[in-house]
Amino acid sequence: MEISGKIIAVLPLATGQGKNGTWRSQDYVLETGDQYPKKVCFNFFGDKIEQFPLAIDDMVTVSFDLESREYNGRWFTSVRAWKAEKGAVSGASTPAASSPVASFDVAPGAGEGSDLPF
């Protein structure tokens, strides 16, 4: 899956010790450019953090996988990114600069004598 927008937050790097050694995870918050903008928190894990460095105000298209897992009877969902392209924002999440807009010119009294209720 993909989502496009602007990076609005870079959260602190998280690290820990696992059975396979030390792990690192970096969370980012992306805001879409839709009419009703959405904010999505996603993360890069391990070497992907350096492979795709992101900063606040970067316009990006992020490729990601969704995954849910159960822990102690509760379900948790993660948005794990695996690629980010800077400046490659698709039109699906951002309004096009030249999107067509319908306009109507209505002169005073133009509705008189028509079948329209206004």
ROZA-775744 format. One record per residue: residue in one letter; x, y, z of N, C-alpha, C, CB in turn. Coordinates in steps of 0.05 Angstrom, whole numbers, plus 5000, padded with zeros to 4 digits. Glycine has a CB too. Layout:
! residues N
+------+------+------+------+------+------+------+------+------+------+------+------+------+
: code :  n.X :  n.Y :  n.Z : ca.X : ca.Y : ca.Z :  c.X :  c.Y :  c.Z : cb.X : cb.Y : cb.Z :
+------+------+------+------+------+------+------+------+------+------+------+------+------+
:    a :    X :    Y :    Z :    X :    Y :    Z :    X :    Y :    Z :    X :    Y :    Z :
...
+------+------+------+------+------+------+------+------+------+------+------+------+------+
This chain:
! residues 118
+------+------+------+------+------+------+------+------+------+------+------+------+------+
: code :  n.X :  n.Y :  n.Z : ca.X : ca.Y : ca.Z :  c.X :  c.Y :  c.Z : cb.X : cb.Y : cb.Z :
+------+------+------+------+------+------+------+------+------+------+------+------+------+
:    m : 5017 : 4977 : 5000 : 5000 : 5000 : 5000 : 5018 : 5025 : 5000 : 4981 : 5000 : 5024 :
:    e : 5006 : 5047 : 4992 : 5021 : 5072 : 4991 : 5004 : 5095 : 5002 : 5030 : 5079 : 4963 :
:    i : 5017 : 5115 : 5013 : 5004 : 5139 : 5023 : 5023 : 5162 : 5017 : 4996 : 5137 : 5053 :
:    s : 5012 : 5185 : 5011 : 5028 : 5209 : 5005 : 5020 : 5232 : 5022 : 5026 : 5216 : 4975 :
:    g : 5040 : 5249 : 5028 : 5035 : 5273 : 5044 : 5060 : 5285 : 5054 : 5017 : 5266 : 5067 :
:    k : 5057 : 5301 : 5075 : 5080 : 5316 : 5086 : 5086 : 5305 : 5114 : 5073 : 5346 : 5088 :
:    i : 5112 : 5302 : 5119 : 5121 : 5294 : 5146 : 5117 : 5317 : 5165 : 5151 : 5284 : 5145 :
:    i : 5101 : 5313 : 5186 : 5096 : 5335 : 5205 : 5109 : 5329 : 5232 : 5066 : 5338 : 5209 :
:    a : 5119 : 5305 : 5237 : 5132 : 5299 : 5262 : 5151 : 5276 : 5259 : 5112 : 5292 : 5285 :
:    v : 5174 : 5278 : 5272 : 5194 : 5256 : 5274 : 5196 : 5250 : 5303 : 5222 : 5263 : 5260 :
:    l : 5187 : 5226 : 5311 : 5187 : 5219 : 5339 : 5215 : 5208 : 5348 : 5165 : 5198 : 5345 :
:    p : 5220 : 5207 : 5373 : 5247 : 5197 : 5383 : 5252 : 5168 : 5374 : 5249 : 5199 : 5413 :
:    l : 5277 : 5163 : 5368 : 5286 : 5136 : 5361 : 5282 : 5117 : 5384 : 5316 : 5136 : 5352 :
:    a : 5270 : 5094 : 5379 : 5266 : 5074 : 5400 : 5286 : 5051 : 5395 : 5236 : 5063 : 5400 :
:    t : 5298 : 5041 : 5416 : 5317 : 5019 : 5414 : 5311 : 4999 : 5436 : 5346 : 5029 : 5417 :
:    g : 5320 : 4975 : 5432 : 5316 : 4955 : 5453 : 5333 : 4930 : 5447 : 5286 : 4947 : 5454 :
:    q : 5332 : 4912 : 5465 : 5347 : 4887 : 5463 : 5328 : 4864 : 5459 : 5365 : 4882 : 5488 :
:    g : 5332 : 4849 : 5437 : 5316 : 4826 : 5431 : 5332 : 4801 : 5431 : 5301 : 4830 : 5404 :
:    k : 5320 : 4779 : 5424 : 5334 : 4753 : 5424 : 5355 : 4752 : 5402 : 5315 : 4730 : 5421 :
:    n : 5352 : 4769 : 5381 : 5371 : 4770 : 5359 : 5390 : 4794 : 5361 : 5356 : 4771 : 5332 :
:    g : 5390 : 4808 : 5383 : 5408 : 4831 : 5387 : 5392 : 4857 : 5390 : 5427 : 4833 : 5363 :
:    t : 5406 : 4879 : 5386 : 5394 : 4905 : 5389 : 5376 : 4912 : 5365 : 5415 : 4927 : 5393 :
:    w : 5353 : 4924 : 5370 : 5335 : 4932 : 5349 : 5331 : 4962 : 5351 : 5308 : 4917 : 5350 :
:    r : 5324 : 4975 : 5328 : 5318 : 5004 : 5327 : 5293 : 5009 : 5311 : 5342 : 5020 : 5315 :
:    s : 5277 : 5028 : 5320 : 5252 : 5035 : 5306 : 5248 : 5065 : 5307 : 5227 : 5020 : 5319 :
:    q : 5242 : 5077 : 5284 : 5238 : 5106 : 5282 : 5209 : 5111 : 5272 : 5259 : 5119 : 5262 :
:    d : 5194 : 5126 : 5288 : 5166 : 5133 : 5280 : 5165 : 5161 : 5268 : 5148 : 5131 : 5305 :
:    y : 5147 : 5164 : 5248 : 5142 : 5189 : 5235 : 5112 : 5193 : 5233 : 5155 : 5190 : 5206 :
:    v : 5103 : 5218 : 5231 : 5075 : 5224 : 5227 : 5073 : 5239 : 5201 : 5063 : 5241 : 5251 :
:    l : 5056 : 5229 : 5184 : 5051 : 5240 : 5157 : 5023 : 5251 : 5157 : 5055 : 5218 : 5135 :
:    e : 5019 : 5274 : 5144 : 4993 : 5286 : 5141 : 4986 : 5287 : 5111 : 4991 : 5314 : 5154 :
:    t : 4964 : 5276 : 5104 : 4956 : 5276 : 5075 : 4946 : 5303 : 5067 : 4934 : 5255 : 5070 :
:    g : 4945 : 5308 : 5042 : 4936 : 5334 : 5032 : 4907 : 5333 : 5022 : 4954 : 5343 : 5009 :
:    d : 4891 : 5314 : 5031 : 4864 : 5311 : 5023 : 4847 : 5335 : 5033 : 4852 : 5285 : 5034 :
:    q : 4822 : 5336 : 5023 : 4803 : 5356 : 5032 : 4800 : 5355 : 5062 : 4776 : 5354 : 5018 :
:    y : 4799 : 5331 : 5073 : 4798 : 5326 : 5101 : 4824 : 5311 : 5109 : 4772 : 5310 : 5110 :
:    p : 4846 : 5325 : 5115 : 4872 : 5313 : 5119 : 4871 : 5292 : 5141 : 4893 : 5333 : 5126 :
:    k : 4886 : 5270 : 5136 : 4889 : 5249 : 5156 : 4918 : 5249 : 5165 : 4881 : 5221 : 5144 :
:    k : 4922 : 5241 : 5190 : 4949 : 5238 : 5201 : 4953 : 5209 : 5206 : 4952 : 5255 : 5228 :
:    v : 4976 : 5199 : 5196 : 4983 : 5171 : 5198 : 5011 : 5168 : 5210 : 4981 : 5157 : 5170 :
:    c : 5013 : 5153 : 5232 : 5039 : 5147 : 5244 : 5049 : 5121 : 5232 : 5037 : 5145 : 5275 :
:    f : 5073 : 5121 : 5220 : 5086 : 5097 : 5209 : 5114 : 5095 : 5220 : 5085 : 5097 : 5178 :
:    n : 5127 : 5072 : 5216 : 5154 : 5069 : 5226 : 5172 : 5055 : 5206 : 5155 : 5055 : 5252 :
:    f : 5198 : 5061 : 5208 : 5219 : 5046 : 5194 : 5233 : 5031 : 5216 : 5238 : 5065 : 5178 :
:    f : 5242 : 5007 : 5209 : 5255 : 4989 : 5228 : 5283 : 4982 : 5218 : 5238 : 4963 : 5232 :
:    g : 5302 : 4982 : 5236 : 5329 : 4974 : 5229 : 5344 : 4992 : 5209 : 5329 : 4946 : 5219 :
:    d : 5356 : 4979 : 5189 : 5372 : 4994 : 5169 : 5356 : 5013 : 5152 : 5387 : 4974 : 5152 :
:    k : 5329 : 5009 : 5150 : 5313 : 5026 : 5134 : 5313 : 5055 : 5144 : 5284 : 5016 : 5134 :
:    i : 5319 : 5059 : 5169 : 5321 : 5086 : 5181 : 5341 : 5103 : 5167 : 5327 : 5085 : 5211 :
:    e : 5365 : 5092 : 5162 : 5386 : 5106 : 5148 : 5382 : 5106 : 5118 : 5414 : 5094 : 5155 :
:    q : 5370 : 5085 : 5108 : 5366 : 5082 : 5079 : 5346 : 5103 : 5069 : 5356 : 5054 : 5072 :
:    f : 5326 : 5110 : 5085 : 5306 : 5130 : 5077 : 5304 : 5152 : 5098 : 5279 : 5116 : 5073 :
:    p : 5324 : 5170 : 5100 : 5324 : 5191 : 5120 : 5301 : 5211 : 5114 : 5351 : 5205 : 5122 :
:    l : 5285 : 5217 : 5133 : 5262 : 5236 : 5130 : 5264 : 5258 : 5151 : 5235 : 5221 : 5132 :
:    a : 5254 : 5281 : 5143 : 5254 : 5304 : 5161 : 5227 : 5318 : 5160 : 5278 : 5324 : 5154 :
:    i : 5222 : 5334 : 5179 : 5197 : 5350 : 5180 : 5195 : 5367 : 5155 : 5195 : 5368 : 5206 :
:    d : 5171 : 5369 : 5143 : 5165 : 5384 : 5119 : 5172 : 5369 : 5093 : 5178 : 5410 : 5120 :
:    d : 5184 : 5345 : 5094 : 5189 : 5330 : 5070 : 5163 : 5321 : 5058 : 5208 : 5306 : 5075 :
:    m : 5159 : 5324 : 5032 : 5136 : 5313 : 5017 : 5145 : 5286 : 5008 : 5127 : 5332 : 4993 :
:    v : 5130 : 5265 : 5015 : 5138 : 5238 : 5010 : 5114 : 5220 : 5001 : 5151 : 5225 : 5034 :
:    t : 5121 : 5199 : 4987 : 5103 : 5177 : 4983 : 5115 : 5153 : 4997 : 5098 : 5171 : 4951 :
:    v : 5100 : 5141 : 5015 : 5110 : 5119 : 5032 : 5096 : 5093 : 5025 : 5106 : 5126 : 5062 :
:    s : 5112 : 5073 : 5020 : 5102 : 5046 : 5015 : 5103 : 5031 : 5042 : 5117 : 5030 : 4992 :
:    f : 5082 : 5017 : 5049 : 5081 : 5005 : 5075 : 5064 : 4979 : 5075 : 5070 : 5024 : 5096 :
:    d : 5067 : 4964 : 5096 : 5050 : 4940 : 5102 : 5036 : 4945 : 5128 : 5067 : 4914 : 5103 :
:    l : 5011 : 4936 : 5130 : 4996 : 4936 : 5155 : 4998 : 4909 : 5168 : 4966 : 4944 : 5150 :
:    e : 5001 : 4908 : 5194 : 5002 : 4883 : 5208 : 4990 : 4886 : 5235 : 5032 : 4873 : 5210 :
:    s : 4973 : 4867 : 5243 : 4961 : 4866 : 5269 : 4970 : 4841 : 5284 : 4930 : 4868 : 5268 :
:    r : 4973 : 4844 : 5310 : 4981 : 4821 : 5326 : 4967 : 4822 : 5353 : 5012 : 4819 : 5329 :
:    e : 4963 : 4799 : 5366 : 4950 : 4798 : 5391 : 4970 : 4795 : 5414 : 4929 : 4774 : 5392 :
:    y : 4965 : 4809 : 5436 : 4983 : 4806 : 5459 : 4965 : 4809 : 5484 : 5006 : 4828 : 5459 :
:    n : 4964 : 4789 : 5500 : 4948 : 4789 : 5525 : 4919 : 4796 : 5520 : 4960 : 4808 : 5545 :
:    g : 4908 : 4785 : 5499 : 4879 : 4789 : 5493 : 4873 : 4815 : 5479 : 4864 : 4788 : 5518 :
:    r : 4893 : 4832 : 5473 : 4888 : 4857 : 5459 : 4902 : 4856 : 5432 : 4899 : 4881 : 5476 :
:    w : 4891 : 4871 : 5413 : 4903 : 4872 : 5386 : 4916 : 4898 : 5381 : 4881 : 4867 : 5365 :
:    f : 4940 : 4897 : 5368 : 4956 : 4920 : 5362 : 4962 : 4920 : 5332 : 4982 : 4921 : 5379 :
:    t : 4960 : 4943 : 5319 : 4965 : 4946 : 5291 : 4989 : 4964 : 5286 : 4940 : 4956 : 5276 :
:    s : 5006 : 4956 : 5268 : 5029 : 4973 : 5261 : 5029 : 4979 : 5231 : 5056 : 4959 : 5269 :
:    v : 5040 : 5003 : 5225 : 5043 : 5011 : 5197 : 5073 : 5011 : 5192 : 5030 : 5040 : 5192 :
:    r : 5083 : 4989 : 5181 : 5112 : 4985 : 5177 : 5119 : 4993 : 5149 : 5120 : 4956 : 5182 :
:    a : 5134 : 5015 : 5146 : 5142 : 5025 : 5120 : 5166 : 5010 : 5110 : 5149 : 5055 : 5121 :
:    w : 5168 : 5007 : 5084 : 5191 : 4993 : 5072 : 5204 : 5010 : 5050 : 5183 : 4966 : 5061 :
:    k : 5192 : 5033 : 5043 : 5204 : 5050 : 5022 : 5191 : 5078 : 5025 : 5199 : 5039 : 4994 :
:    a : 5207 : 5099 : 5020 : 5197 : 5126 : 5019 : 5211 : 5141 : 4996 : 5203 : 5141 : 5046 :
:    e : 5194 : 5155 : 4980 : 5205 : 5171 : 4958 : 5199 : 5200 : 4964 : 5192 : 5162 : 4931 :
:    k : 5220 : 5216 : 4967 : 5216 : 5244 : 4972 : 5207 : 5258 : 4946 : 5242 : 5257 : 4982 :
:    g : 5189 : 5277 : 4950 : 5180 : 5293 : 4927 : 5162 : 5279 : 4908 : 5203 : 5304 : 4913 :
:    a : 5157 : 5253 : 4912 : 5141 : 5237 : 4894 : 5113 : 5234 : 4905 : 5154 : 5209 : 4889 :
:    v : 5099 : 5256 : 4908 : 5073 : 5255 : 4920 : 5052 : 5250 : 4898 : 5066 : 5281 : 4935 :
:    s : 5038 : 5228 : 4900 : 5018 : 5222 : 4880 : 4993 : 5239 : 4884 : 5010 : 5192 : 4881 :
:    g : 4977 : 5242 : 4863 : 4953 : 5259 : 4864 : 4931 : 5247 : 4881 : 4943 : 5263 : 4836 :
:    a : 4933 : 5222 : 4889 : 4911 : 5210 : 4904 : 4908 : 5222 : 4932 : 4916 : 5180 : 4906 :
:    s : 4930 : 5231 : 4943 : 4928 : 5242 : 4971 : 4931 : 5272 : 4972 : 4948 : 5229 : 4988 :
:    t : 4937 : 5285 : 4950 : 4940 : 5314 : 4950 : 4922 : 5326 : 4929 : 4969 : 5322 : 4946 :
:    p : 4909 : 5348 : 4934 : 4892 : 5360 : 4914 : 4909 : 5370 : 4890 : 4876 : 5382 : 4926 :
:    a : 4899 : 5365 : 4866 : 4913 : 5374 : 4842 : 4910 : 5404 : 4840 : 4902 : 5360 : 4817 :
:    a : 4931 : 5417 : 4831 : 4931 : 5446 : 4829 : 4912 : 5455 : 4807 : 4959 : 5456 : 4823 :
:    s : 4908 : 5438 : 4787 : 4891 : 5447 : 4765 : 4865 : 5430 : 4764 : 4905 : 5445 : 4738 :
:    s : 4854 : 5423 : 4787 : 4830 : 5407 : 4787 : 4807 : 5423 : 4777 : 4824 : 5396 : 4815 :
:    p : 4790 : 5411 : 4760 : 4768 : 5426 : 4749 : 4748 : 5434 : 4770 : 4754 : 5409 : 4727 :
:    v : 4738 : 5459 : 4768 : 4719 : 5469 : 4786 : 4695 : 5479 : 4770 : 4731 : 5492 : 4804 :
:    a : 4671 : 5470 : 4776 : 4648 : 5480 : 4762 : 4640 : 5507 : 4772 : 4624 : 5460 : 4766 :
:    s : 4634 : 5525 : 4753 : 4625 : 5551 : 4761 : 4600 : 5558 : 4745 : 4647 : 5573 : 4756 :
:    f : 4582 : 5572 : 4758 : 4557 : 5579 : 4746 : 4552 : 5609 : 4750 : 4533 : 5563 : 4758 :
:    d : 4546 : 5623 : 4728 : 4539 : 5651 : 4730 : 4509 : 5653 : 4730 : 4552 : 5667 : 4707 :
:    v : 4498 : 5665 : 4751 : 4469 : 5668 : 4753 : 4464 : 5697 : 4755 : 4458 : 5651 : 4776 :
:    a : 4451 : 5708 : 4736 : 4443 : 5736 : 4736 : 4418 : 5740 : 4753 : 4439 : 5748 : 4708 :
:    p : 4415 : 5763 : 4766 : 4391 : 5768 : 4782 : 4366 : 5764 : 4764 : 4391 : 5796 : 4794 :
:    g : 4347 : 5749 : 4774 : 4322 : 5745 : 4760 : 4324 : 5724 : 4738 : 4313 : 5771 : 4747 :
:    a : 4347 : 5710 : 4737 : 4350 : 5690 : 4716 : 4332 : 5666 : 4720 : 4379 : 5680 : 4715 :
:    g : 4323 : 5661 : 4745 : 4306 : 5639 : 4750 : 4277 : 5644 : 4745 : 4309 : 5630 : 4779 :
:    e : 4269 : 5669 : 4739 : 4242 : 5675 : 4734 : 4232 : 5662 : 4709 : 4238 : 5706 : 4733 :
:    g : 4209 : 5649 : 4711 : 4197 : 5637 : 4687 : 4209 : 5609 : 4681 : 4200 : 5655 : 4664 :
:    s : 4228 : 5599 : 4698 : 4239 : 5572 : 4693 : 4225 : 5553 : 4711 : 4270 : 5572 : 4697 :
:    d : 4230 : 5527 : 4707 : 4219 : 5506 : 4724 : 4235 : 5502 : 4749 : 4217 : 5480 : 4708 :
:    l : 4257 : 5515 : 4752 : 4274 : 5511 : 4776 : 4262 : 5525 : 4800 : 4302 : 5522 : 4770 :
:    p : 4264 : 5512 : 4823 : 4251 : 5523 : 4847 : 4267 : 5547 : 4860 : 4248 : 5502 : 4868 :
:    f : 4288 : 5555 : 4849 : 4304 : 5577 : 4861 : 4310 : 5598 : 4841 : 4329 : 5567 : 4873 :
+------+------+------+------+------+------+------+------+------+------+------+------+------+
